[in-house]
């Protein structure tokens, strides 16, 4: 019983220290806490069959959380809409252990105006981050993206938890090999087709800048704009989006890569009736998609 009481006391300490976004003040604290909770839960996972009910005193329907052997390690949440006064009744029935956390988001009045403080609605009405994106692409085969960001003062917090910076790339470009290295701020760099994702430890009011080197893999005409998104990992609605584009690449015709009248890119028919492409470059032309699609469909139906 002494060990059980000690563990329950530690759970109360963890519950009091955790923030509204389910993280602790330090990353190391979060890891240690989750390891402790997981170990404790694993030892008490047998015979779990618990129903936790949360009810209000108004006409709003209550919510129930079912916890069993299959989902006892999963995080369950429910948003409750309420008026000025909130009164909740929490009850549990069955066998098991559950940690319940109530997050309250509210508004305060300041200087005669309503300012949103730590509110979810603030993420919808105001941008959560300052974000500036600048493209440097004076050369054909390479470019650089300069991205600077900081936490917006309107959120009313000094720092965030983990933040994701999703960088959409212009058509034909990819991240230069070993172009970004992890450090105390950049915890992980993930590359996807047409996108680079940076996992940032946190974001504060102090501006942080990132230089992303890019290389051209395919030559593309009429390049369209791309977007950069930064958002909170734990509260995705807290986000800011910026679009960027290359003026001269957007105005460049596909024939700019193929010589006069696009002669170097037109397929040529050989003596035996086969189609031979005369271009040896890596080109990506929008006009080639319909032909390839029709050819693929014919091939599938002819088999």
N, C-alpha and C positions, 0 to 999 in steps of 0.2 A: 504493500500500500504506500510505503514511503516513496518508492521510485515513481509510482503512478501519480502521486500528489505533486512530486517535483516536476514531472513532465508537464502536467496540466498547468502548473504555475508558469513554466517556460512558455507554454502556448499562449497564455494571457499576455505575457511580455511581448511576444512576437506580434500578437494581434493589436496591441496598443501602439507598436512602433511602425507598423506597416502604413503606407500612404494610401490615398484614395485611388491610385492607379496600380495597386497591388505590388508595390516595390518598396524596398527599404532605403534608408538614406544613403547607404553605400552598396555598391555592387557585390562586394564580398559578403556583406550582411545578408543580402538576398539569397546568395548561393548557400550559405551556411543554414539559413532558416529553412529553405526549401528541402535541403538534405535531411534536416532534423524532422520536419513535418512528414516527409515521405517515409522515413524509417519508422516513425511512430505509427503512421497510418498502416504501414505494411504489417506491423505486429498486431493490429486490431481489425484486420480486414475480414475476419471470418464471421459469418452470420449477420452481416450488415443488412438491415431492412428498416429504413427510417424514412418518415415523411415529416418534413418541416413546413409548417403553414404560417404565412404572414398575412395578417388581416388589418384593415383600417377601420376607423369608426364611422366612415361615411359610406356613400353608395358605391364606391369603387370596389370592384370584385377583388377578393384576396387571391394570393398566388401560393402554389404548393411546389415544393422541391422533393422529388423522390430520389433517395440515395440507396443504392444496393451494391451487390458485388461487382456489377458491370461498370458502374460510373462513379464509384466512391472517390476516385482520384481526380475527377473532372471538376472544373470550376463552373458553377451555374450562377447566372445573374438575371435580374429582372428589374426593369425600370418602372417606378411607381409615380404616377401623376397625382399631385395633391394640391390643395388650396393653401391658405395661409397657415393653418394649424395642422400639424401632422401627428397622429397618434397611431402607433403600430402595436399589434399584439402578435407575439411570436410563440408558437407552440410546436412541440415535437412529439411524435408517437412512434414507437417501435424500438429497435435496438441498433445502436451505433453511435458514432461521434461526428459532429459537424461543427465547423468554424463559420460563424455568421458575421458578416461585416456590413455596416450601413454607411453608405456614402451620401452626404448631403451637399447639394449644389444650390447656391443661393445668390441673391443680388443685394447690394448695399447702396445707399444713397450717399453721394458725395458732391458738394458744391452745387446742390440743386439739380444735379443730373444723375440718372441711374447708370452706374458703372458695373459691368459684369465682372464678378470675381470668381474665378475657379469654376465657372459655369459651363455646362455643355452648350448652352445657347450661344455663349460667347464665341465658340468655335465656328458657329454658323454665320454670325453677324459680323465678326471681325477676323482678320487674318491672324493666325496664331504665331506666325514667324515672319520676320523680315527676310526677303529673298531677292537677291540680285544675280542675274545671269548674263554673262558677256561671252560672245563667241569671237575667237581670234582665228581667222582662216585666210590669211593672205596667200597661202600656197595651195596648190591643187591636191596634193596627196596627204596632207596632214592638217590638223587643226587643234585648237586648245579651247577648253571650256573653263572659264573662271567663274566659280560659284561662291558667293558670300552669303551667310545667313546668321541670324541671331534670334533669340526669343523675343516675342513681342511683349511690350510692357502691359498690354491690355489683359493678359492672362492673369496678372497679379501674383505670379510665382517667380522664384529666383532661378529655378532650373527644372528640367524635365527628367523623365526616365529615358529609356532608349528611344532614339529617333531614327527614322528611315529617310534617306535621301535617294529618291528614284530619278535617275537621269535618263530621259529618253534621248536617243541619238538620231542625228540626221541620217537619212537613207544612204546606205553605202559605207557608213563609218562603223568602226569598232574601237574598243579600248586598246591602247597600245600595250603590248606585252610588258608585264611588270611596271605598268604605268602608275599604279597606286599601291602603296604599302600600308599595312595596318600599323596602328600606334595606340597611344592612350585614348585618343578620341575615336578613331576609325577602328572598330573592333572586327569588322568583316567586310570584304568586298566580294560581291556576287555579280557575275555577268550572265546576261540572258540575251537572246537575239534582239538587237535594237535597243538594249537597255543595260544600264549599270546601276547597281543598288549598293549604297553605302550604309552600313549599320553603325550608327553613332552612339557612343555611350550615353551622352546627354547633350542638351543645348541650353546655354545661358544667355543673358543679355549681352555678353561680350561676343562681338562678331568673329565668326570662324570662316576662313576662306579655303577653298579646295581648287586645285588646278588639275584638270582631267585631260591628259593627252590622248588624242585620237589619231587613227590612221585610216586612210581610205582603202577599202577592200574592193569596192565596185564603183565604177563611174556611173553616176545617175544624173539625168537631166530633169529640170523642173523640180528641184528638191523642195519639199514642203516643210513647214515648221515642225519643231518637236517641243516637248514640254518637260519641265523639271518640277517634281513634287517633293515637298518635305512635310512629314507628318509624324505625330506621336505614335509609337508602336502600341501603347496601351490605350490611347484615345484617338483613333484614326480620324475622327471628325475635326480634330485640331490640326489643320493643314493649311498650306499655302502653295499655290501653283503659279508658275511663270512659263511663258512660251518664248522661244527664241527661233531665229531663222537666219539663213545666209542669203543676203540680197542677191549677190551675183550668181550663186548656185541656183537660186530659185528662178532666175531669169535665163539660165543657160539651157539651150535646146539640146536634145539628145544627139542631134547631128553634129554638135560641136566636137564630139569624139570620133566621128566617122568620116571626116573629110567632106568635101563639097557634095551636096545632094545625098548625103548618107550612103555613098556608094560602097564604102568599106564595111558597112554593117549589113547590107542586104544579102540574103542567102542567094547563092548561085546554083543553077541546075547543071549537073554534069552530063556527059554523053549518055550514061546509062540511066538517066532519069532521077538520080538521087539528088537530094538537096544538100549543098555544102555551104557552110557559113564561112565567109571570107575574112571575118574579123578575128584577130588573135588576142584581143584585149578582153579584160573582164568588164563587161558592159551589162547594165541592167536598164532595159528600156520598157516603158509602160506598154508600148504597142505589142510587145512579144507575148504578154500574158494570154490574150484570147486565143492565139494560135496554139500555144502550148496546151491550154485547157481543152480545146477541141480535139487535139491530137490524143490527149490522154483519155478522153471519153470514148473516142473511136476505138482505141486500143483495148479498153476494158470490155466494151460490148462485142468486140470481134473475137474474143477468146472463147 
